[in-house]
Amino acid sequence: MGQSGPGEHLAIGEERNSEKKRELRLARMLEAEDQMLARAAGVMDAFLSFHEVSPDAAEPPPAWIAEYGLEGARQRLEVARRGWAPQSEMPGGVKLAQMTYVGIQKARGRSAAIRAHNLNVAIQLPAPTSAEHPGATVYPTVEIE
């Protein structure tokens, strides 16, 4: 093995921390996140389609075959039929899809909320005495001895 000088370590560290590399990593992560979100949404959509089939259906509806193809419709049927089961028997894959979907949406919501929070916006509301906003209701008081 050859020896490396201190300049080589610095070049590798700079390359790893370069802005362009960070942007590429972020883009790959967002792409993977989008794919997971789409897959989780697809599983949940199939699960929530249980009302379109009977619990003992052997073949998928013709509309599903036309939309998803024969194999896709059969997969959708298997997931949808599980929707008739009690909640205590919910398949783990559906629960995982739900948790994945909710987690990604929450994370995206938080990042959007942080950006919105940083905005310097003033909102003017109408005076509370207008006809549209009459203000707080004042009730008459009676003293009782």
N, C-alpha and C positions, 0 to 999 in steps of 0.2 A: 504494500500500500504506500502510495505517495503521501508526503506531508503537505498539508494545506496551510497557507499563511492566514494571518488575521484578516486580510483583505477579502479572501474568498468567503469567509463566514459573513462578513458584512454585506457582500453582494447577494448572497442567498437570503439573508434577512430582509434586505431592502426589496428584493423581488417578491417575497412572501407578503410583505406589508404594503406593496404598491397599491395605489388607488384603483388602477385598472383591474388588478387581480381580485381585489375586494368586490368590485362591481360585478365581475364575472361569477364569483362564488355566490353572491347575493342573487344574481339572476338565475343560477342553477337551483338554488334553494327555493326561490319563488316558483320556479317551474315545477319542481318536485311537489311543493305544497299545493299548487293548482291541480296536479294530477291526483294527489291523495284526496283533495276536496271533491273532485269530480267522481272518483270511485266511491267515496263514502256517500255522496248524494245519490248515486245510482243504486246502491244497495238499499238505502232508506226509501227511495222512490219505489223500488220493487216490493219492499216489505209493506209499504203503505198502500199498495195496489191489491191487498188481500180481498177487498170488497168486490173486486171485479171477477173473482173466481170462487168456486165453492171449495170447502176444505178438503173434499175428496176428489177434486178434478184430476183427471189423468193426463189430459192434453191441454195446452195453452189455448186461449182464445185466438181466432183467426186474425184479429186486429194486431195482436202481439206478434204473431208470426210474420205478418206483413211489415211491421215496424222494426223488429229486432232480428228477424231470421229465425229458422227453426231452433237452432241450438241456443241462441240468446233468449228466445221465448220460453224454452224449457227451463233454463236457469232462472229466469224471472218467476216462472210458475213455482219452482221449488222454494224460492225465498218468500213469495207472496202467500203460499199455503201456510207457512209458519206464522203468518199474521193472525191466523185463527186460533192459535194456541194461547193458553193463559200467559199472563205476563211473567209468571214465575218460571215458565219454560222458554222464555225468549232466547233465541240462539246467541251465542257469544259474539259471532261475527256481526250481527245487527247492532248489538250494544257497542262493539268496538267502532263500527261505522258512525254511530250516533256520537260517541265521545270524540272521535276524530273530527267530525264535521263541526260540532259545537266548539271544540278547542281552537280550530283554525279560525272560525268566525269571531270568537272572543278575542283572539290575538289580533286579528285584523281590526276589530272594533276599537281595541285599546290604542293601537298605533294611530288610527284615525282620530280618536278622541284627544290624544296628546297633541297632534297637529292642530286640531281645532282649538284646543285650550290655549295654544300659544298665539292665537290671533288676537289683535287688539281691536275689538269691535264694541261699540257702544250702541245699545238698543234703547230707543225712547218709547215709552209706553204712554198711552193717553192718560190724562189726569183721572184719578179715581172718582171724580164727581160727575163725569159725563153720563149721558143717558145709557151708553153702552156699558160702561163700567161704573156703577153707582157707588162703589166703595163699600166699606164695612156697614153692616146693618146695625142700627142703634135701636135697642129695645128700651121701652119705658121702664123705669124702676119704681117700685112701690115699697115704702117702708112699712113693715109690720111690727107692732109692739107686742 
